[in-house]
Amino acid sequence: MNLEMLHPADQLVMFMERIYGYGMTTTSGGNLSVLDDNGDIWITPGSIDKGSLTRNDMVRITPDGEIIGNHKPSSEYPFHRHIYKARPDIKAVLHAHPPALVAFSIVRKLPNTSLIPNVKFSCGEIGMAKYGLPGSTDLGDKISEEFKKGFNTVILENHGVVIGAKSMFDAFKSFETLDFSARLEIDANNIGKPKSLTAEQIDWYKSRQNVSMDEFVENNISSAEKEARREICKLIKRAYNQQLFTSTQGTFSQRIDGDSFIITPAGADRKYLEPEDIVKINGDLKELGKIPSRSVELHKEIYKQHPHINSIIIAHPPCIMAFAVTDEPLDSRTIPESYILMRTIPKLEFGSNYMHPKETAAVFKENTPIAIIKNDCVIVTGTGLLNAFDRLEVAEYSARAIISAKDLGDVVTISDEEIGDIKKAFNLAE
């Protein structure tokens, strides 16, 4: 989907639906705006249900201040106007009140953007604006002052967050990434002490380029491959809707046959992936004109070493990631289902999935279908797409249960004897 071709009113509807649908704002909270090439500001209306907006609800404000539309603009239009005036490079502004970021705003602290690598270069440095009355010129002045300093992401004291970007999709990506990071930090603090990446590690991650591969022309696509492409897109969207993925983070792959597999493209919005967007890999060749996930070498190596594995997922769910950024182990011995699907879950060093793909791939034995990469991701393998997806869901639910249990008392795991009974009853590999 080419979002740049969407009318500003349609962009506002689309992204407010996403923000509201994922519980990142309320019926009356939050506002979005787009500055078009004519200098008109398109903005969400004030006092209209955010859960049922249509394009006809959007308000246009011309450069001379004329208001055109069926409603009045958002009461916080003044700070949108202030930001556009202060920063001519900004063409979209997003403001919302997701609980995790509100939590930081009411303790007046900035989220740690160094727990995982993509947050720092997606959101940049974060500013904090002093408290101001909503809708007031004073608040607009305080927010625009932070944007004048070069910040694109600003936490508002006792309020929420404002993000400015060159497009609404870029603003949303930064917003979603920051909210994810905030939730991760809160969860991590519930189970241990979060460990940050160094500036050198973040710079290394940022410098990584897409994998260079020769190309082939795909002339014939079998019915089986077409079905696999359809299923992979369906489960990617499901993973996104369950917040196991973000819009640009998260990878699926599926073996087709031998050394041939299909994989998620790099950088594409997971919400709108279609079968034709998926990239086919044949040995050392990639499908013509497409860019596969930067983790393609690891996927290739896992399939090469392990004939029993037919699907791989790399994801960054917030509860699992809380264990990735602390020293706490993710113990699968919580309930039988968790142990059966997860088994042993090793933690591997940051960067090992890219620097040492062969050694990383070797970890995935039949009794080790999942591994965590410190401060980066979880890698889940399975006999098929649904099996791998089920494991990912169970792992995230198990991580969430352990985090919640920390507030109730000491976690009691299933005993070694009981684990032995499970292995015998379900014929699990040693």
Secondary structure as GFF3:
##gff-version 3
##sequence-region A 1 430
A	DSSP	three_ten_helix	3	5	.	.	.	ID=ss1
A	DSSP	alpha_helix	8	21	.	.	.	ID=ss2
A	DSSP	beta_strand	31	35	.	.	.	ID=ss3
A	DSSP	beta_strand	41	43	.	.	.	ID=ss4
A	DSSP	three_ten_helix	55	57	.	.	.	ID=ss5
A	DSSP	beta_strand	59	61	.	.	.	ID=ss6
A	DSSP	beta_strand	67	68	.	.	.	ID=ss7
A	DSSP	alpha_helix	77	86	.	.	.	ID=ss8
A	DSSP	beta_strand	92	96	.	.	.	ID=ss9
A	DSSP	alpha_helix	99	107	.	.	.	ID=ss10
A	DSSP	alpha_helix	117	123	.	.	.	ID=ss11
A	DSSP	beta_strand	126	129	.	.	.	ID=ss12
A	DSSP	alpha_helix	137	148	.	.	.	ID=ss13
A	DSSP	beta_strand	153	156	.	.	.	ID=ss14
A	DSSP	beta_strand	160	165	.	.	.	ID=ss15
A	DSSP	alpha_helix	168	191	.	.	.	ID=ss16
A	DSSP	alpha_helix	199	207	.	.	.	ID=ss17
A	DSSP	beta_strand	214	216	.	.	.	ID=ss18
A	DSSP	alpha_helix	223	241	.	.	.	ID=ss19
A	DSSP	beta_strand	251	257	.	.	.	ID=ss20
A	DSSP	beta_strand	260	263	.	.	.	ID=ss21
A	DSSP	three_ten_helix	270	272	.	.	.	ID=ss22
A	DSSP	three_ten_helix	275	277	.	.	.	ID=ss23
A	DSSP	beta_strand	279	282	.	.	.	ID=ss24
A	DSSP	beta_strand	285	287	.	.	.	ID=ss25
A	DSSP	alpha_helix	296	305	.	.	.	ID=ss26
A	DSSP	beta_strand	311	315	.	.	.	ID=ss27
A	DSSP	alpha_helix	318	324	.	.	.	ID=ss28
A	DSSP	alpha_helix	336	342	.	.	.	ID=ss29
A	DSSP	beta_strand	347	348	.	.	.	ID=ss30
A	DSSP	alpha_helix	352	355	.	.	.	ID=ss31
A	DSSP	alpha_helix	357	361	.	.	.	ID=ss32
A	DSSP	beta_strand	370	373	.	.	.	ID=ss33
A	DSSP	beta_strand	377	382	.	.	.	ID=ss34
A	DSSP	alpha_helix	385	405	.	.	.	ID=ss35
A	DSSP	alpha_helix	416	425	.	.	.	ID=ss36
###
